[in-house]
Amino acid sequence: MRIAPKMTLTEKLTILTDAAKYDVACTSSGVDRRGNGRSMGNCVAPGLCHAFAADGRCVSLLKILFTNECIFNCAYCQNNCNSDIPRASFTPDEICELTMEFYRRNYIEGLFLSSGIMISPNYTMDLICQALFKLRKVHQFNGYIHVKAIPGADPALVERAGFLADRMSINLELPTSDGLRRLAPYKSRNTILKPMRQIQNRITENKNELTVWKKAPRFVPAGQSTQMIVGATPENDFQIMSVAESLYQKFALKRVFYSAFVNVNHDSNLPVLPGDPPLLREHRLYQADWLLRYYHFKVDELLSESRPDFNIYLDPKCDWALRHLEQFPVEINRAGYHTLLRVPGIGYKSAERIVKARRTATLDFSDLKKIGVVLKRALYFITCSGRMMYHTRIDEDYICSRLIADRTQIPKEVRSSGYQQISLFDSGVLGKTAIPQEQIIAGDAVFPVQAG
């Protein structure tokens, strides 16, 4: 461990923004909170980190660790206590100064704050609460705040943070208890799930309080999320997605994030993966997650114990449709909303538009294109007034070969793979010259899920 005796705020920022890059934070805020004339900033849903706000703006957040010092020895973490890396820690006042100054310069519209564990979970969580309290009450910061709760911290500290943050998250880290015991022996599934349950229960209680007293303080209004590392342990996609489905059902999570394993420590307990991090696998998990949350799919429809991993060449929805050709083609002008959701190339918004538009007119393929249907995928699975767009064989091999020929099945970010976080220090963000907003976002890119 290397600790510099004195550091400037810029030097700390360099270390602690880089140290935060493996915490996934790309999500919409889920909160609408307009400026009130007294506080600094506002919060627009959706809108954090490589997302677009409701008014079309690309918004960003300052994504940092409070400290990269840590008492734990998690094998997969570059900040573990045995790593020989420069260490740094902010003070609560420095967190406030950075957030407010970056906000005033229009570099950010929110804060994502995570941390290593310094001295103890309670000590670290208390420092985080101090920073959030000063931001909200002293500096009157009204923008979006996403904070990571520290597993093992006192429930009173977790609750205090929940009344100051918009979203909270506790990283599940690894999909199974066995993997956690092997790679993170100082953590346990219980210390992770206990605060997760506390947050869920307090959100429910707070909603009931708000129905009685509308001016009651809001507790984690944007809900909670978690993150799993993909590829550090041998779980298959079926196991990972089953865990995610269970979390959505039992803990009412807003998001489960999947982070492709990057072997930063070269620990002997960690797998040696060929090539780059498994970004394509991560991408397929995100697509399947989207199907669970918005398209009413179940995990056992997409995968099974006999077929436990996703097809790397096709997105999960296309892959499912190919295995269920007996349900196609679907007649656009008669099919129900939930049936339309299962057609490749039709997103949930497109399905809503179809249902609405056909009340007044019979739709054809040109109408579907205007509505936003991706016809190069949908054409194999739909009819309009009983006719297909082209004479097409309903044959699995034929359709599969045509879909694989569509280069959008594998996103260009994966084709030109490489793990990179845009840094605050790229292009002189900290200099005096203002640069375009899209060049200063400090967050990891989550590959966009193709609609439908």
N, C-alpha and C positions, 0 to 999 in steps of 0.2 A: 504494500500500500504506500502510495506517495502523496503526502499532504503538503501543499505549499503553505508556508507560514503566513504569507500575505498575498491576497489576490485582489485585483480590481474587479468591479462588477462585470465588466466585459469579459474578463478571463473566466469568471464563474459561469457566465452565460454560455460561453463557448463550450465548456465541459458539460453543463447540465442540459443544454438543448440536444447535444449529441447523445448523451446518456439516455434521453427519453425516447429515442427514435424507434425502439422496439415495442413501445406501448401504443397500441392501435387506438386512434382517436377520431377516425373519419366517420362522421355521422352528422345528421341534421340535429339541431338543438332540441327540437320538439317543444320549444317554448316560444310564445309570443308575449313580449313585454315591452311596451313602448316607453319612450322617455317621458318622465313625469315633470320635467321642468326644474327639478331639484337635484336629481342624480346625474351621474356621468354615464352615458351610453344607453343602449336599448338592446333587445334580443329579438330576433326574427326567426320564426320557424318556417321551413327548415333552414338551417344555416350555420354549419361549422365545418371548417377544414375541408377544402376541395368540394364543398357542396354549394348549391345556389339557393339564395334566400328567395322568399316568396315574391319579392320585387325584382328578381333577376340578378341581384348582385352576387358576386363570388366573395365569400367571406372566409375568414381565417381565425385561428386562435394561437396564442402563445403557448407552446407545448414544451414544458420543462419538468425536471425533477426538483423537488425541494432540496434533496441531497442525493448524491450517489454513494455515500457511505452506507454500509449495511452490515448488520451483525450476523446475517444468515449466509449460508454457503449453497445456494441453489446452483446446480451444475450448469444450467442453461443460461444463467444471467451473467452478463459482463460486469455487473456491479457487485458480485458476491465478495464476501470478506477476504477471499484468498486471491482475488485478481490484483495484479500489479498495475494499477491505472492511477492517473491523477485524481484526487478526491476534492470535492468542493461542496459547500453547503450555502444556501441562501439564509438570510434572516427574514422574518415576516415583513419587516419594513422594505427590504430589497425586493421581495415579491411584489409588494404594492407599487413601488417605484417603477419597476419594469413594466408591469401591466398598464399602469396609468400613462407612462410616457409612450409606450408603443401604441396605445389606443389613441392618444392625442395626435400622433403622427399618422393615423389611419393605417397602420400596419396590421392591426388585429382588431377583432370584435369580440374576443372572449379569451378565456384562460382554461387550459387543460393542465392540471397539476397532479403529478404523481410523486412518488418518493421511494428511496431506499429506506431501510429501517435503522435509524441512528439511536443508539443506547437502548431503546425499548420501543415497542409499538405505541405505548401510551405517550412517551416523550415526543415521538415524531408526530402522532396524530394531534397532540396539543399544539405543536408549532403550526401545523397546517390550519387548525381552527383559528389560531391567532391571526394568521395571514388573511384568512377569509373574512374574519370579523372586521379587521381594519379596512379591507377593501370595501366591504359593504357599508359599514357604519361610519368610518372616519373619512374615507375618500369618496363615498357615495357612488361606488361603481355599480352600475345597473346592468352591465353586460352579462353574457353567458359564462357560467363557470361549471366545468366538469372536474370533479375531484375523485381521486382514488382513495377509498377507505383502506386503512391499514388492518389486515387480519390480526386478531388478538388484542386490538385496542379496546378500551373500556366502552361499553355501549352508550354511556352518557356522552362521550366525545364523538362517537359516530352520529348520534342524534343531533348534537350541536352543529356538526358540519352539514347535516342534511337540511337544516333550516337556513343555511347560508349559500348552499350550492344549488344549481339547477338539475344536475345529474350526478349520480354517484355510481361507482363501479368497484367491484371486488374481483380481482382476477382469479378465475378458477385454475389458471396456469396450465394444468394437464388434464386430459379427459377422464382419467381413472385414478382411484386412490393408490393403486399399485405403482403407477408412474410417479405420483407425487412422493410416495415414500422413498423411491429409489433416487430421484433426482433433486428433491427438495425435502430432506429429512426433518428440517425444523418447522415445516408447515404441515398442516393436516386438513383433510376435507372438512372436518368439523369447524375449525377456526375460520374457514372461508364461508361455509354455508350459514353459520350462525348469524354473522352480521348481515348476510344477504336476506335471511328470513326477517331479521329485525327491521331492515329498511322496507321490505315488502309490507309488513304488518303496520309500520308507522305511516306509510303512504296511504293505506286503506283507512286508518283511523283519521288521518288528516283530511281526507276527502269527506268523511262523515262530519268532521268539525266544520268544514267550509260550508256544508249545506245548512248548518245551524247559525254559524257566525261567519259571514262572508269576508270579514276583515281579518280572519285568523291567518297567522303566518303560514306560508306554504312550505311543505316538506318535500324536497326532491321532486319538483313539479314535472321534470322531464323524465322521471323514472330512473331505473338502474340498468346497468349492462355488465357484461363480463367478457373475458378474453381467454381463449385456449390456444396453446402452441401446437402447431400441426407438424408432425414429423420427428419430434424429439423422442417419442415413445412409439411402440409398434401398433397402436390402435388403428383399425381400419376406418374407412369413411362411415360405414354403418354404425360403428360404436360411437364415433364422434357426433354424428347427426342425432343419434338416439339420446345422447347426453344433452344436446342442444334442445331437442324437442321436450325433454323432461324439464329443463330449466324454464322454458317458455310456459309450460303448463303449471308447474308447481310454484314458481317464483314470479310469474308475470313480468319477466324481463322485457325491456324494450329491444335490446339487441344482444346477440352473441357475436363476438368478433373472433376471427380466425387469423392467426399469425404464423406465416410460414417459418419453420425453424431455420435459424441462422446459427451455425456452430461458431460462436465467437470465442469460446474458451478452449476448444479442442480437448475437452475432458474425455477421459477414457470410457466413462459411462455413457457418453453420447454417441449416437450413430454417425458414421461417416457417410454423408450423402453424396452421390456422384453429381458433379455439375453444380449449378446454382441452387438457391433455396427453392422448395417445391411450390413456386408461385402459381402454376397451373392448377395444382391440387387445391390450393387455397381459393383460387377463383371459382372452381366447381363447387366448393363448400359454400361460398357466398351465394352462388346462384341457387343452390338447393335450399339454403336458409331463406332466401326470398320466396321460394315456392311454399315453404312451410308457413311463413307469416302472411302472405298476401294471396296465395293461390289455392289454399285449402288442401294442400297435399299432406300426406302423412309419410313419415320416414319409411315405413314398411312397404309403401307403394313404389318408392324410388330405389330402395336397396333391400337386401336380405342377407341372411347368414351365408347362403350359397352364392350370392353375388354381392360381396361386401364393399366394393369400391366403384366409384363413378367412372364412366367412360371418359377418357381424357380427350377424345376427339370430338365429342358432342356434348352440348350443354344438357343438364339433367332432364329438362322438359322435352327436348327432342328425343333423347334416349328413351324416355318413358313412352312417348307416343309411338316410336318404332316398335316397341315391345307390346303395344296394344292397338295394332292396326284394325282389329275387329271393331273398334269404337269409332272409326273414321271411314269416309269423310263426314264432316259435320255440316249441316245446312245452316248457313249464316242467318237466314231470315226466320228460322224457327227455334234454334237451339237455345236452351236456357243459359243464364249468366254463368253459372258454375261449370257448365259444359264448355262454354266459350273460353273460360280461363285455362282449360287444359289443352287448347290448341296452340302449338308452337307458332310464334310470330304474333300472337294476340296477348297484349299486356292487360292488366286489370283496368287501366284507364280506357284502353281501346274497347274492351268488353263492355264497359259502361256506356261508351258512346254508341256502340252498335245497338245495344238494347234500346237506348233512347231514340236513335235515328230511325230505326225500323218501325216505330209507332206511326210514322207519317209517310213512309216511303219504302219501297222494296229496294234493297241494297244490291249493288253489283260490285265487281272487283275494283272499278275506278273509285267508287265511294269508299271502299275499305282502305285504299291507299291514302285518300284524303283524311280519313279518320286516324290513321297512324299504324295500321296493321303492316307488319313486315311480311310482304307477300312472298318474298323469295324463300321464306320458311313455311308460311301458312298454306301456300298453294297446293301442297301435297295432301292436305288434311281437311279441306273445306270445299263446299259447293255454294254457289249463289243461284237460287231458283233451279236447283237440281243439276247445274252444270259446273264442271271444274274449269279452272282458268285455262289449262291446256289439257290435251289428252295425256293422262299420267297413269302409269301402272301402279296400283296399290301393292307394291312389292317391297319388302324390307330392304333387300340388298340394293335395289335401284334407288330408293329414296335416300338410304344411308349414304350412298356414294355421292349423290347430289348435294346433300346437306354438308358432308365433309368438305366438299369443294368450296363451300362458303367460308372465306377466310375469317369472317367475324366470329366463327365458332371458337377460335383461339385468338384472344385479344392481342393487339400489336405490342402492348406492354410486356406480355409474356414472350412473344416471338423475339423481341429484342431485350431479353431478360437481363436482370441486374437489380440488386437491392439498393435503393437510394432514397434518402430523405432530403427534401429541399431544405437548405439551411438558411437561417437568418443571416448568415455571413456570406452567402452567395450574392454576387453582383453588388456588394457594398451596401447592404441593407442598413447597416449601422452608421453609414456615412451621412453626409449632409444632403446629398442629392436624393430626392424622392424618386422611387422607381415604381413601375406598374404593380398594382395589387397582386396580380397573379404570380409575380415572381418572388413574393416574400412569404408565402404560406409556409408555416412550419409544421408540417404534418406528413404522415405516410399516405401514399396513394392506395386506395382500395379500388381495384379495377371495376369500372362501371358494369353493373348487371344489365345485360341487354333486355329491354322491355319485351316481355313475352317469351 
